[in-house]
Amino acid sequence: MISHSALLATFVPGITGIIIYVTRKHVKKGIGWLATASAVLSVFFLLSLAPEVIMRYQSGEGPLTFIYPWVPQVNVNFGFLIDVVSLPLGLIVAIVSTLSCFYSIKYMKGEPGQAGYYANLLLFMTGMIGVFLSANLIQFYLFWEIMLIPSYFLITFWGSSGKRLSIGFKYFIFTHVGAVAMLLGILLIYTYTGTFNLIELPTKASAIPPDMTGIIFILLLIGFFVKMAVFPVHTWLPDAHSEAPTPISAMLSGVMVKCGAYGIVRILLPTFGQTVMATSSYLMILGVITIVYGGLMTLAQTDIKRLLAYSSISQMGYIVFGIGSSNTLGIMGGLLHIINHALCKSLLFMCVGVIMHQTGTRDIRKMGGLIDKLPVTGIACIIGALSLVGVPMLNSFWSEWMILGGGAFSGKILITIMGVGSTVITAGYYLWFIWRVFFGETPKDLEKVKKASLLLRIPLIILAAFCVILGVLPGLALTFITPAAEYLSNFL
């Protein structure tokens, strides 16, 4: 069973989605539950790989790989690379996608095209897991594109406003242009190294001429930065994340944007480690700019979903800062923040979905005092927000201090001081958000707000519990993240 676990974890959701869509005229009830069950299976298959991955790391055997013959003429096999870098990130994709699927059962009830919605959601999930587990660059790119297409349909057909077509088009163009830049970089890598294999690539990277290294590095970085929505290639994100249905916003902001960060640590660090070191200061400065810009734009928002969308841009700056510091502690913090932000931001978007669902408004100016009306949602939302602020004993505290500590260890003290100073903006917009929505006087229009359905609250409780558990016991995540950071640091 374990020999095909990665294959099943990747394709069971997508195949289920296709079956749901093909049989949509015959199966109209229970589609959401079927979709959720297939997503749960994906989580199970990935968890089954964890003991083997840990054992192989401890014994020094290297990553776990599953290879299937594909195109031997050009040295391309279809395969999966499972190690301390890819497994925890693939698992967080599966968990967030599963909870989003479950959340959709109630949230999307009554919406048209249920079969199409769940089919695209599951294909989106397959694309993201495939990106994290791919063993070669061509497969990585194919799953990158598979991830793009269903997410475009989810925004375009199930968007929340009359602008969904133009917003979906903008999202498609931005991310596809980034993908094309990445593809050019991949093809240039193959031209000089003769391989797409991610395991072979670090040892063959020396064959790339020095004058081409910078070009390939920039092409790949453009593709990854567009997906992460790093300043200044960020403008697609606020529209797309605020337009998408809330469960999809949780997936877009929670896990999809992390695919760009994974591309940096999986491809750029092992292949172009010296270039990363040489550009360390620029990456850290860009991280600070992204934190500050995203934070200031967040403070200016009155639409509750756009507020969270802009805050995602700001949070991506932390990850860029950590990876850019080019040392073990900073990379460890960046990897851990991928997981922590995925949990916290998915939680926040789902909380906001409940608020919108129960109040019928997205305008923060029309909210207040909702902690009494929606206590579970309020407590969960406060946990997610305070975690991203960096409050001790919540999960993001650990990743943020590691990121900033990595900056200090890099010796770039002035840039690190700027990074530390930018955290004030993060605290400002989240505390402002919490106060305006959950405390103060309740508007008359919201005095009769009812409690949310249990189907909407269960994912909030699970995600909030993860935030607390990983805050109290960060070692649960660091079991994977620490060796991953040590492994990646060897290439610098």
N, C-alpha and C positions, 0 to 999 in steps of 0.2 A: 504493500500500500504506500509506504513512504517514498518509494522510487518514483511514483507518479503524483505525489502530493502537490508539488508546485504546479504541475500541468492542470490538475483538477482545481486547485485554488484559483488559478487564473481564468480558466475557461468555463467552469460550471455556471458562474453568474451570467456570462455573455450568452452561452447556449440556452440557458433558461429564458433569458430575455427574448431571444429569437423565437423560441417555442411559444412563449406567451403571446407574441405579436402574431405569429402565423395562425394560432388557434383562437384568436380574439373573438371570433364570431360564435364560437362554441363554449368558451369559458369566460363568463362575465363576472362571476362572483369569486371572491377569495384570491384575486390576482395579487394583491398586495402581500397577502400572507405567503403565497407561493414564492414571490420574489424575495421576501425576507428570509424564508427558509433556505433558499439557494445561497444567499449572502452569508448566512450563518455557517453553512457548509464550508465556504471559502475560509472563514476564520478558523474553523476546526482543522482544515487541511494545513494551514500555515502553522498553527500551534503544534501540530504533530511533528513539524520539522525542528522545533526549538531545541529539544534535548540533543539531537544529533549535531546541530550547529555548535552548541556550547561544548560538547564533548570533543568535536574536531578542533575547535580553537584551543582548548586546554591541552590537547595532545600534540598540537602543532601540525596537524594534518592538512590544514588549509581549508578553503571553502568547499561547500557541498555543491556539486554540479550534476545536472541531468541534461544529457545531450541526445538529440534526435536528428538523424541525417536529414539534410535539407537541400543545399546546393553545393555539393563537394567540389565542383569545378572552380569555384571562386572562394573556397575555404570558408563557407558559411553553413553553420549548423543551427538548427533551432534548439535553443537550450536555455536553462535557467541557472542562475548564479545565486546561491543562497549562502549568505555569510552574516557576520555580526553587523555589517552595514545595511544590507538589503532586507533582511528578515524583519527587524523591528519596524522599519518604515513601511514595508509591504503590509505588515500586520495592522498598523495603525490605519492604513487606507481601508482595509477590510472591515475593521471595527466601526469606523466613522460611516462608511457606506452602508453597513448593515443597520446601524441606528437610524440613518437617514431614510432608509427603505421602510423601516418599521414606523417611523414618525409620519411618513407619507400616507400610511393607511388611513389615518384620521384627517391629516392636514389637506390632502388632495381629494378627499371624498366628495363626490359630486362633480368634480372637474371632468371635462370631456377628454376622450382619448386615453383612458386609463392604461390600456394595454401598451400603447405607444410610449406613454410616460415611463412605465416600469421597464419596458424593453430598453429604452435609451439609458435609464439610470443604471441598469445592470451592465450594459455594454460600456458605459462610462467607467464603471467600477473595474471591469476587465482590462480596459486600456491602462488605467492607473497602476493596477497590480502588475501588469505586464511590463510597464516601464521600470518598476523597481526591481523586478526579478530577472530581467533580460541578461543573457550572457554575451551578447554581441551587439555591435552598434547598429546594424541594419534592423535587427529585431527591436532594439530600443526605439529607433525612429518610427517603425511601423506601429508600435503600440502608442507612441506619442501622437500619431495622426488618428489612430482609433479613438484615443481619448478626446481628441478635438471634435470629431464629427457629432457624436451623440450629445455632447455638452452644448454644441451650437443649436441642435434641434430643441433641447430642453429649454434654452433661453428664448428661442424664436417662437415656439409653439405654446409654451406654458408661461411666458413672461407675464408680468403684472400690469403692463401699461400698453398704450397704443404705439409706443416707440420700440416695441420689442423686435421688430424686423430690422430696423436700422441699428439698434444696439447689438443684436445678434451678428449682423454683418460686420460691424466694427470689431467685435470680439474675434470673429473668424479671420478677418484680414490681419489683425495684429498678431495673433498667435500663429497663423500660417506663415506669415513673413518670417517670424522668428524661427519656425520649424525649417523653412527653406535655408536660412542662414546656417542653421545647425547641420542640415544635410550636406551643404557644400563643405563644411568643416570635416564631416565624417568621410566624405569621398576623398578629400585631400589626404586625410590620415591613411586611408587604404592605399592611395597612390604611392605613398612613400614607405609604408610599413608592410604592405601586402597582407594585412589581417584586419578583421573586424572584431576579433576575439578580445573581450575585456580583460581576460587573465593574461593573455600574451602581450597586450598592448604596452604595458609599462617597460618591458624588456626590449621591445622593438622601437620604442619612441625615439631612440637615438638616431635612427635612420632618417628622421625628418630634418631637412636642411635648416640651419639657424634662421635664415631669412624668411622661411615659411612658418616657423613656429609661432611668431606673433600674429600672423594672419589667421592661422587655424584657431589659435586661442581666442581671438576677438570674435570670429564667426560663431564659435560654440558659445562664448559668453553672451553674445547678443541673444541667441536662442534661449538660453537659460534665464537671462535677466527679463526677457519679455514674459516668459511664463511666470516668473516670480513677481512681476510688476514692480521692478526696482526703478526708481527715478533715473532717467526721464522717460522710460518706455512703459509707463504705468497707466496711461489714460484710459485703457480699455476696462480696467478692473472695477472702478466705482460703478460704472453703468451696468456691466455684466452681473456683478454680484448683487446689486440692489434690484435688478430686473428679474433675475431667476427666481423660481419658486423657492421658498425658504429651505426645504430639505436639500435642494441642489446648491443653494448658496453655502450651506454648511459643508458640502463636499468641495465646492470650488475654492472657498477660502480656507477650509480646514486642511484639505489634503492635496488638491490639484496643484496649487501654486508651489507646493513643496517638491514637485517633480523637477523644477528648475534647480533647486538647491541640491537635490540628489544628483543631478547631472554634473554639478560642480564637483561634488566629493567623489563620485564614482568615476568620472572621466577626466576632468581637468587636473585634480590633485595627483592621481597616479601617473598621468601621461605628461603633464606640463608643470610638475612640481616646482622647478626652478623659476618658471615664468610667474607662477602664483607668488612665490617669494619676492620676486622683483617688483611685482605690482601690489604688494601687500598694503602699502600706505594708501594707494589710490582706492583699493577695495574698501579699506576701513573708512576713508573719508566719504566714499559714496554711500556706505552703510549709514553713517551719521546724517548725511544729507537726506537720505530716504526716511530715516526715523523722524527727523525734524519736520520735513515737508509733509509727510503723511500725518503726523501729529497735529500740525497747525491746521491742515485741511479738515481733520476730524473735528476739531473744536468749532469749525465754522458750519457744521451740518445741523440741520433740524429734522431731516428724514432719518429715522432710526436705523434703517438698513444701510443707507449711504454712510452713516457714521461708522458702522462696523466695517464697511468696505474700505474706507480710507484708513481705518486703524490697522487693517491687514497690511496695507502698504508700509506703514510705519514699522510693524513687527517684522516684516521681511528685512528691513534694515539691520535689525539685531543679528539675524542669521548671516547676512553678508559681512557684517563687522566681525563676527566670531570666526568665520571661515577665513576671512582676510587677514586675521591676526597671525595665521600661519604657525601656530604652535599647538601642542596637544590639548592644553586647557581650553583655548578658544575654539578649536574644532569640536571638542567634546561638548562645549556649551552650544555651539551651532547645531550639532546633531540632536542634542537633547531638546533644544528649543523647537526643532521641527515637530517632535512628538508632542511637547507641551502646548505649543500654539495650536496644533491640530485639535487637541482635546478641548482647549479653552475656547477657541474661536467657533468650533462646531457647536459647543454648548451655548455660546452667546447668540449665535444666529438662531438656534432652535428656541431659545428663550424669547428672542424678539419675534419669532414666528408665532409663539403662543400669545404674546401681547397683541400683535396685529390681529390674530384670529379672534381673540376675545373682545377687543376694544373697537376693531374696525378702523383703526387709524395708524398711520406711520409717523405722524407729526409729534415730535417730542414736546413741542410747546403746548399740546393739548393733553398731556399726561401729567401724572402726579399721584402720589399716595397708593400706588398699586401693590405695595407690599402687603396690605391688608386684604386686597381682593384676590391676589395671586401669590400666596405665600411660598409655595414650592418653587414657582418660577422665579420669584424675587430672590430667594436664598441661593438658588442655583446660579442665577445671573450675577449676583454679588460675588460668589465664589470664583466664577470665571473671570470677572473683571479684576478683582483684587489679586488673583494669581498673575495676570498679565502686568499688573502694576509692580509685581515683585514682592508681595507681602510674604514674609517667612512662613514656613510650614504649608505652603501651597506650591504646586509643582513648578511653576515658571520661575519662582525665586531662584532655584538651583541653576537653571540654564542661564538666566540673566547674569548672575554674579560670575559664573564661569566665563561667559562671553566677555564681560568687562574685565575680569581677571586676566583673560587671555590677551586683551589689549595692553594691560599693564606689563605682562611678561614679555610682550613683543618689544618693549622699550620705547614705544611711540606714545609717550606720556601725554603730550598735548592733545593728540587725537582721542586718547582714552578719556581725558578730562571732558572733552566735548561730548563723547558718548555718554558718560555719566550724567552730564548736565542735561542731555536730551531726555533722560528718563523722567525728568520733572514734567515734561509735556505729556508723556504717557500717563502719569498719575493724574494730571489735570483733566484730560478728556474722559478718562474712565470714571473718576469720582464725580465729575460734572454729570455724566450720563446716569450714574446710579442715583444721584440725588434728584435730578429732574424727573426721572421715571417712577421711582419707587417711594420717594418721601415727599414731604410737603403736603399741600392741600390737594385733595382729590377733586378734579373738575366735576360739575354736576352731571355731565354726559356719561361719566364713568362710574357713577355711584352704584349702578345696577350690574356691573361686570360680574359674570359668573366664573366659577372655577373651571379650569381647563379639563378636558378629557384625560383619563388615566393614560390613554395611548399616547398622548402628547407629553405627559409628565414623566413617564418611565425613562425615555432616552435622556432627559435632563438629569434625573437622579443618578443614572449610570455614569454619565460623563462627569458630573460634579463629584461623584465618589472617586473616579479615577484621578481627578485633580487633587483631591485631599490625600488619597492613598500614596500617590507618587510624590506628594509634598512631604509626607511623614516618612515614607520609605523610598527615597529616590534610588536606592540601590537596585530596586526591581528593574528599572530601566537602564541603569548604569552597568548592569551585568553585560549588556550588549554594547552600550555606547562607549564605555571606557576602552575595551579592546579595539573597537572600530576606530576611535580617535588615535590610538597608539599605532595601529596599522597604517592609517592614512598619513600620519606624521612622518613615517619612514621615507616617504617620497619627497619630503621637503628638504 
